[in-house]
Amino acid sequence: MTLLDTTIAALQDLMAIGGPAIIVIAALSVATLAIILWKVYRLVRLGAWAGGRTRRAVQLWQDHDDRAAVALLQSSRSLRARVALTAMRASCHDDRDDAAAREETARVARGSLEQARSGLRALELISTIAPLLGLLGTVLGMIGAFQALQQSGVRADPAALAGGIWEALLTTAAGMGVAIPASVALTWFESVVDRLRFDMEDTASRIFLRRPDTAVAAAA
């Protein structure tokens, strides 16, 4: 029996138990796992949990070692480093006032946070629609069970009715089983983004509070 035959048989069994809703929920569970794994990988690549280099660069900047601070940030790809480097370069331009420098830094910070938020809307959607799909499957299953009860009349078998009800309730359980981890992951990722936002704001403020006397040639 090939893998394709096995997959088709499994889908047919799911259809028989929970109907089309259970297949959609199963697809959502795979999508949820894929999004979570991709999001963790993406945040690691963007340096969401690595702020040590940026903190060292800001300390060098406050110690007036501007060239070393800029050089340290130029070799980093993290979102914090990107915002800090923008703030340093913007604050060094003599022809740019403080408001313009802060606005440029804020623009880069917004773009960086948007990168960090990518994929969160999909998790939010899954956590919302998965229980609704489960409830829809349950309602459809209950309708079928009561139709069978009506047709059987006084000869209704309680065991058969109970079997139809638990099969209908299975979709609700499956929907909640997908929505709960999606909601937990969404909350966790949002907390990571909130921490990033705080660090970016704090870093930019510390850089702008120490305005250098001379421009940094390497930052031009």
N, C-alpha and C positions, 0 to 999 in steps of 0.2 A: 504494500500500500504506500503510495507516494505521499510526499508532504502536502501536495495540493489536495489530494483526496482526504487526507486527515483534516486539513483545514476546513474543507467544505463540509465534512461530516460534523465537525465541531460547531460550525456556524448553523447547521441545520438543527443540532441539538439545542443551541441557544435560542434559535427562533421558536422551537417547539415549546421551550420552557417559558421564556419571557417575551417572545415576540420581537418585532423590530427594535423596540426601545432598548432591549438588553444589548443588542449588537452595537447600537450607537454609543451606549454607555461604555461598552468594552473598548471601542475606538477612542473614546475620550480618556479612558484610563491610560492607554498607550501614549496618547498625545500629552497627557499630564506628566508622565514620567520623562518623556523626551524633553519637554520644556524645562522641567526642573534641572535635569542633568545639563542641558545646554546653558541654562541661566547660571548655574554654579561655575561652569567652565568660563563663561563670558565674564563674570564678575572677577574671577581669579585673574584672567588676562588683563582686565582693566585696573587691577590693583586695588580692589575694594577693601581688602583686608591688609594691605601693605602701605602704611603711611610713614614708616620710619625715615625713609630717604627725604621725603618732603619736610618732615620736622627738622631734620639736620640742616637742610638747605635754608629753611626759615631762620634757624638759629645763626647760621653763617651770615645771612642777610642782616640780621639785627646786630651782629658783631661787625658790620661794615666790610665783610669779606664778600663783596658782590660778585666778583668773577667766579670764585669757588662755588657760590650758591647757584649761579646760573649754570655752570658746568655740571654740577651734580644733578640738576633737574633735566638737563638736555638729554641725558642718557637714560631717562626713565619714561615709561609709557603709561604710567598710572594717571587716573583722572585728577587726583590731588596735585600731582606734579604739573600737569597741563595747566591747571588753573593758577597755581603758584607762579609758574614761569610767565604766564600772561600778565599777571599782576606786577611782577618785577619789571618786565619789559615795558609795560604801559606806564609805570611810575617813573621810569628813567627818561622818557621823552620830554625834553624841555618845552616843546611846542604843544603839549597836551595838558590841559588843566586836570585837577583832581577828579572832577565829576566825570570827564570823558574817560579817564583811566579806569575809574570804577565801573563805568558802564560797559567798557570793553571786557573787563574781567567778568562782569555779571553775564555778559552774552556768552562767553566761553563756558562759564559754569553751568548755564542753562542747557547748552548743548551737551555737556558732559553728563549732566543728570538725566537728560533724555536718553542717552545711550544706556545708562545704568537701569532705566525703567523699561527698556525694550523687553517685550515678552510678558510683562505683568498684566497687561490688559487681557491677554489670552487666558491666563490663569484665573483672573477675575470672572471672565465669561464662563469658564468651565465650572468653577465653584458655584455659579448661579444656576446654570441650566442643567447640570447633572441631576440634582434632586428633583427638578421639575420633570425631566424625562423619566426618572424613576417613578414619580407619582403618576405620570401619564400612562406608563406601562401597567401600573397597579390598577388604575381605573379601568383601562381597557380589559385587563384580565378579570377583574371583578364583574364587569358587564357580561363577559363570556361565561363566567361561572354561574351567574344568576339566570342567564338564558338557558343554560343546560338544566338548572334546577327547575325552571318553569316547564321545560319540555318533558322532563321526567315525571312531573306531577307527584302523586302520592308514593310512587316507587323510588323516590329520590334516595340515593345512597349517601349518608352523611360522610363516609370516608372519601368518596369521590369529590364531594363538595369541599371538604377540608383540603384535599390535594390541590384543587383548583385555586383555592384562596392563598395557600402558601406559595404556589408558583407565581401568583399575581403579586404578592408582597415581595417577592425576590427582587423585582426591579427597583423598588424603593430602597431596599438595603444596598443594592449595587450602586445606585445613584449617590447615596450618602457615603458609601465607601470611596467613591471617586472625589466627591466634593470636599470631604474633610481634609485629606492630605493636600489638595489643591489650595484650600483656604489657609492651612497652616503654612505652606510654602510661600503663599502670597504675602502673608503677614511678616514672615521672616525676611523676605526680599525687600519689602517696604521699609523695615527697620534698618536694613543695610543702606538703603538709599537715603534715609533720613540722617543716618550717621555721616554719610558722605557729604550731604548738604551742610551739616553743622561744621565738619572739618574744613570744607571749602570756604565757608563764611569766616571762620576763625582764622584760617591761614591768610586770606586776603586782607582781613583787618590788621593783622600783625604786620603784614608787608607794607601797607599804606600808612600805618602809624609811624614807620621809620622811613622817612623820605630821604634818599641819598643826596649828598651834596653834588656829586658828579655822575654823569651818565656812564653806564657800563658799555664799553665798546663792543664786547662780545654779545651783548643783548640787543644791539641795534638791529 
